């Protein structure tokens, strides 16, 4: 049966009529091509993409090396169920990843399809290997939307709304950030860390005994929670606490891995040993692939048949993943992230210092090319610190800036928490593309400031 001929507008309406409302899609336009950081719609409009598919296409859309690897693999074998046979691409990707993992103790890998599935695998491994049911997560955390992972997610309730009761045994502690702790934005980092340590201690004193806790899950840089880097001292405190009580430390690097934050993984330079690490997004540049890394000794606590999945570790996705690691091994991406990170932070801090727009900006933060601007708005009184009395602030600045940027040809995203814009361009973004995006963002912010 031939595909019906419809106009672009008709296809957009078809999508509105027949796709799941739960997707919460931003735009109805149909994108037909991606090349580098450029997206082209069915009616020929081009956008500069500063979302990278929410931090996935780290090497840009349709990277030639990744495309060639996937095409070659399709000509060999498209699917091999991982519980029946091994396939070369699966093993080659493990071989590429083992040397770059943040600790030598991580010597076994299990592949799945998505970040949320990787978190589900980590939950199963933590409970199966420790015999303990309880898990500690943090305010603002995002770990996924499936039943188990959504129980750990605390960035906004829509991910688990009306779907309870949720997985039991989950306990929540404040993240070491001023919002989570209800402290002023100017609070020094050491004070924030001390306060978060105290609150976590209260969780263990008042809510759950440490001997019942199987794992602590944390993002080294919170994603949906506002692009908030976790202070290294807090992460090292978690490591010591876990060692003291026999708890597993799970680092969720789903969004932060593969040079997104400037290092291969966000914890690569911290001398921090996770018991389990999850990864996804940038590993295969858009092909559905994720995984967990742990020690072989811990992984072997799974009984055969415990894990699996029809499409887990798909050969085409793994072949794409091998190509990604080969590109990253050249060092060019790492160098570009460093240069473009400096460029974007300089541009955003200039806007923060500007008398025209500075009163709208509460914070500029992030690592590498995982960058956020939090706005001062009347939705959050904490961000008013330091402003002159009577300063007029608009409601929800971020969505208005986002809309204006799209009208000017640049696609950016907000986050679930606070009034925040996030920038997650492909890691191959050029100096010119960064300048264009920052100019557009500055223009949009100036317009919002003038509108009041």
C-alpha positions in Angstrom: 0.0 0.0 0.0 1.6 3.3 -1.0 2.2 6.0 1.5 -0.6 8.6 1.1 0.4 12.0 -0.4 -0.2 14.7 2.1 0.9 18.3 2.5 3.2 19.1 5.3 0.4 20.8 7.2 -1.7 17.7 6.7 1.1 15.5 8.1 1.4 17.8 11.1 -2.3 17.5 11.8 -2.1 13.7 11.3 0.5 13.7 14.0 -1.7 15.7 16.4 -4.6 13.3 15.7 -2.8 10.0 16.1 0.3 10.2 18.3 0.4 9.8 22.1 -0.5 13.0 23.9 1.8 11.9 26.7 4.8 12.8 24.6 4.3 16.4 25.3 6.0 17.4 22.0 7.2 21.0 21.7 6.6 21.5 18.0 4.5 19.8 15.4 6.8 20.6 12.5 8.1 17.6 10.6 12.0 17.4 10.4 13.2 15.5 7.4 17.0 16.0 7.6 19.7 16.7 10.0 23.3 17.6 9.2 25.7 18.6 11.9 23.8 21.1 14.0 21.3 22.0 11.2 17.8 20.6 11.2 15.6 21.0 8.0 11.9 20.7 8.1 9.6 19.3 5.4 8.8 22.9 4.2 12.5 23.7 3.9 13.0 25.8 7.1 16.4 25.4 8.8 17.1 25.5 12.5 20.3 25.6 14.5 19.9 22.8 16.9 21.2 23.4 20.4 19.3 20.4 21.9 21.2 17.5 20.2 18.1 15.4 20.7 18.4 16.1 24.5 22.2 15.5 24.6 22.3 12.5 22.3 23.8 13.5 19.0 27.1 14.6 20.5 28.8 14.3 17.1 26.0 16.1 15.3 23.3 14.8 13.1 24.3 12.2 10.4 28.0 12.1 11.3 29.7 10.4 8.4 31.8 7.9 10.4 28.7 6.8 12.4 26.6 6.6 9.3 29.2 4.5 7.4 29.5 2.1 10.4 25.8 1.6 10.7 25.4 1.1 6.9 28.1 -1.5 6.9 26.6 -3.3 9.9 23.1 -3.4 8.3 24.7 -5.2 5.3 26.0 -7.9 7.7 23.4 -8.5 10.4 20.8 -6.2 11.8 19.6 -8.1 14.8 21.2 -10.8 17.0 19.4 -11.5 20.3 22.1 -11.1 22.9 20.9 -14.2 24.9 21.4 -16.5 21.9 24.7 -15.5 20.3 27.4 -12.9 20.7 28.0 -10.4 17.9 31.3 -8.7 17.0 30.0 -5.1 17.4 28.8 -5.8 20.9 32.2 -7.1 21.9 34.1 -4.4 20.1 32.2 -1.7 21.8 33.0 -3.3 25.2 36.6 -3.4 24.2 36.5 0.4 23.3 34.7 1.4 26.5 36.7 -0.6 29.1 39.9 1.6 28.9 37.9 4.9 29.2 35.7 4.0 32.1 36.4 6.1 35.2 37.8 3.3 37.4 39.6 0.0 36.6 37.2 -1.8 38.9 34.5 -1.4 36.2 35.4 -4.3 34.1 32.0 -5.7 33.0 29.3 -4.1 30.8 25.7 -4.9 30.1 24.0 -3.1 27.2 20.3 -2.2 26.9 18.4 0.3 24.8 17.7 3.5 26.7 18.7 5.5 29.8 15.7 4.5 31.8 16.4 0.8 31.1 20.0 1.3 32.2 18.7 2.7 35.5 16.3 -0.3 35.8 19.2 -2.6 35.3 21.2 -0.8 38.0 18.2 -1.1 40.4 18.0 -4.8 39.8 21.7 -5.3 40.2 21.8 -3.3 43.4 18.9 -5.2 45.0 20.1 -8.6 43.7 23.7 -8.2 44.8 23.1 -6.6 48.3 19.8 -8.3 49.3 18.6 -4.9 50.4 15.5 -3.2 49.1 15.9 0.5 49.9 17.3 3.1 47.6 18.2 6.7 48.3 17.7 9.4 45.6 17.9 13.2 45.6 15.6 16.1 45.0 15.6 17.3 41.4 16.9 13.9 40.2 15.9 12.5 36.8 16.5 8.8 36.3 13.8 7.9 33.8 10.1 7.4 33.3 9.5 3.6 33.5 8.1 2.2 36.7 11.2 1.7 38.7 13.3 4.6 37.4 10.3 7.0 37.7 10.2 6.1 41.4 13.7 7.6 41.7 12.9 10.7 39.6 12.2 13.8 41.6 12.5 16.6 38.9 8.8 17.0 38.5 5.8 14.8 39.3 4.3 14.6 35.8 6.6 11.6 35.1 4.8 9.5 37.6 1.5 11.3 37.9 -1.6 9.1 38.3 0.4 6.0 37.8 1.1 5.0 41.5 1.5 3.3 43.8 5.2 3.5 42.9 8.1 1.2 43.7 8.5 1.1 47.5 11.6 1.6 49.4 12.7 4.9 47.8 14.0 7.7 50.1 14.7 11.2 49.1 17.4 13.6 50.3 18.2 17.2 49.4 20.7 17.8 46.6 23.6 20.0 47.6 22.1 23.1 45.9 20.6 26.2 47.4 17.1 25.6 45.9 16.9 22.1 47.4 18.1 23.3 50.8 16.0 26.5 50.9 19.1 28.7 51.3 20.0 32.0 49.5 21.7 31.8 46.1 24.9 33.3 47.6 25.4 30.5 50.0 29.0 29.2 49.8 29.5 25.7 48.3 31.0 24.3 51.5 28.0 25.4 53.5 25.7 23.8 50.9 27.7 20.5 51.1 27.6 20.5 54.9 23.9 21.1 55.0 23.2 18.4 52.4 25.4 15.9 54.4 23.4 16.8 57.5 20.1 16.2 55.7 21.3 12.9 54.3 22.4 11.9 57.9 18.8 12.7 59.0 17.4 10.4 56.3 19.5 7.5 57.8 18.6 8.5 61.4 14.9 9.1 60.9 13.6 7.3 57.8 15.7 4.2 56.8 18.4 2.2 58.5 21.7 2.1 56.4 21.7 -1.7 56.6 18.4 -1.7 54.6 19.8 0.5 51.9 21.1 -1.2 48.8 22.2 1.8 46.7 22.5 5.6 46.5 21.7 6.9 43.0 23.0 10.3 42.0 23.8 12.3 38.8 27.2 14.0 38.9 25.5 16.9 37.1 21.7 17.0 37.5 20.0 17.1 34.1 16.3 17.7 34.2 16.8 19.1 37.7 18.5 22.2 36.3 22.0 21.4 35.0 23.5 21.6 38.5 27.0 20.2 39.0 27.4 18.2 42.2 30.2 19.4 44.4 33.0 16.8 44.3 33.3 16.8 48.1 29.7 15.6 48.4 30.3 12.8 45.9 33.4 11.7 47.8 31.3 11.8 51.0 28.8 9.5 49.4 31.7 7.1 48.5 32.9 7.0 52.1 29.3 6.6 53.5 28.6 3.7 51.1 31.9 2.0 52.0 31.0 2.4 55.7 27.6 0.8 55.4 28.0 -1.7 52.5 25.8 0.4 50.2 26.4 0.6 46.4 27.1 4.0 44.9 25.4 4.3 41.5 26.5 7.2 39.3 24.0 8.1 36.6 26.1 9.3 33.6 23.3 8.9 31.1 23.4 12.6 30.0 26.9 13.5 31.2 29.0 10.9 29.5 31.1 11.0 26.4 32.7 14.4 26.8 29.4 16.3 27.4 30.9 17.8 30.5 34.5 18.1 29.1 35.8 14.7 30.3 34.9 11.3 29.0 32.6 10.9 32.0 31.8 13.7 34.5 33.6 11.8 37.2 36.6 10.8 35.1 38.9 13.3 36.8 37.6 13.1 40.3 39.3 9.9 41.5 35.9 8.5 42.4 34.9 4.9 42.2 31.3 4.1 41.4 30.0 0.6 42.1 27.7 0.9 39.2 27.7 3.5 36.4 24.8 4.0 33.9 25.4 5.5 30.5 23.3 6.1 27.3 22.6 9.2 25.1 26.0 10.1 23.6 27.3 6.5 23.4 25.9 5.8 19.9 25.0 9.3 18.6 21.3 8.7 18.2 21.1 4.9 17.9 19.1 3.4 20.8 21.8 2.0 23.1 22.6 2.3 26.8 24.4 0.3 29.5 25.6 -0.3 32.9 29.3 -0.8 33.9 30.3 -2.5 37.1 32.8 -5.0 38.4 32.6 -8.5 37.0 32.3 -9.8 40.5 29.2 -7.8 41.2 27.7 -8.5 37.8 28.1 -12.2 38.4 25.7 -12.0 41.3 23.0 -12.0 38.6 21.7 -15.5 37.9 21.7 -16.4 34.2 18.5 -15.3 32.6 18.0 -12.4 35.1 18.8 -9.8 32.4 18.0 -9.6 28.8 15.8 -8.0 26.2 14.9 -8.6 22.6 16.8 -5.6 21.3 19.4 -5.2 24.0 22.8 -4.5 22.5 21.6 -4.3 19.0 24.5 -4.9 16.5 23.7 -1.7 14.4 23.6 0.4 17.5 26.8 -1.1 18.8 28.6 -0.6 15.5 27.5 3.1 15.7 28.9 3.1 19.2 32.2 1.8 18.1 32.5 4.5 15.5 31.6 7.2 18.1 34.4 6.0 20.4 36.9 6.0 17.5 36.0 9.6 16.7 36.3 10.6 20.4 39.7 8.9 20.6 41.2 11.5 18.2 41.0 14.1 20.9 39.4 16.7 18.6 36.1 16.6 20.3 37.6 17.1 23.8 39.5 20.1 22.6 36.5 21.6 20.9 34.4 21.2 24.1 37.0 23.1 26.1 37.1 26.0 23.6 33.4 26.2 23.0 32.6 25.9 26.7 34.8 28.9 27.4 33.0 30.8 24.6 29.5 30.1 25.9 30.3 30.8 29.5 31.9 34.2 28.5 28.8 35.1 26.4 26.3 34.2 29.1 28.3 35.9 31.9 28.4 39.0 29.8 24.6 39.0 29.6 24.5 38.4 33.4 26.7 41.5 33.9 24.8 43.6 31.4 22.6 46.4 32.9 20.0 45.5 30.3 19.6 41.8 31.0 21.6 41.1 34.2 18.6 41.6 36.5 16.8 38.7 34.8 19.6 36.2 35.4 20.0 34.4 38.7 22.7 31.9 37.8 24.9 30.7 35.0 26.2 27.2 35.6 27.2 23.8 34.2 30.2 22.0 32.9 31.6 21.6 29.4 28.7 21.9 27.0 26.1 21.1 29.5 25.2 24.7 30.4 22.2 26.4 32.0 20.9 29.9 32.7 18.5 30.2 35.6 16.3 33.3 35.5 14.9 35.5 38.3 11.2 35.5 38.0 8.2 36.1 40.2 7.7 32.4 40.5 10.6 32.0 42.9 11.3 34.5 45.6 14.7 33.0 46.4 16.2 34.3 43.2 15.4 37.9 44.2 18.4 38.1 46.5 20.6 41.1 45.8 18.0 42.9 43.7 17.0 46.5 44.5 13.6 46.7 46.3 10.7 47.0 43.9 12.5 45.5 40.9 9.8 44.3 38.5 10.3 40.7 37.2 8.1 38.9 34.7 6.5 35.5 35.2 8.4 32.5 33.6 11.1 34.1 31.5 12.5 30.9 30.1 9.6 29.8 27.9 9.3 33.3 26.4 13.0 33.3 25.5 12.8 29.8 24.1 9.9 30.9 21.8 11.7 33.9 20.6 14.9 31.9 19.9 12.9 29.5 17.7 11.4 32.4 15.8 15.0 33.5 15.1 16.0 30.0 14.0 17.7 28.5 17.1 16.2 25.6 19.1 16.9 25.5 22.8 15.2 23.8 25.8 14.0 24.6 29.2 14.4 22.3 32.2 11.8 20.8 34.5 13.0 22.7 37.6 13.0 26.4 38.2 12.9 28.9 35.4 15.9 27.7 33.4 17.2 27.4 29.9 19.7 24.7 29.0 22.2 24.6 26.2 23.3 21.1 24.9 24.7 21.6 21.4 26.5 18.8 19.6 30.1 18.7 20.8 31.3 19.5 17.3 29.6 23.0 17.4 31.8 25.5 15.6 32.9 28.9 16.9 30.6 30.6 14.3 27.6 28.5 15.3 28.2 29.2 19.0 28.4 33.0 18.2 25.2 32.9 16.2 23.3 31.0 19.0 24.6 33.4 21.7 23.6 36.4 19.6 20.1 35.1 19.1 19.8 34.2 22.8 21.0 37.7 23.7 18.5 39.4 21.3 15.6 37.2 22.7 16.6 38.0 26.3 16.8 41.8 25.5 13.3 41.7 24.0 11.9 39.9 27.0 13.5 42.5 29.3 12.0 45.4 27.3 8.6 43.8 27.3 8.7 43.4 31.1 
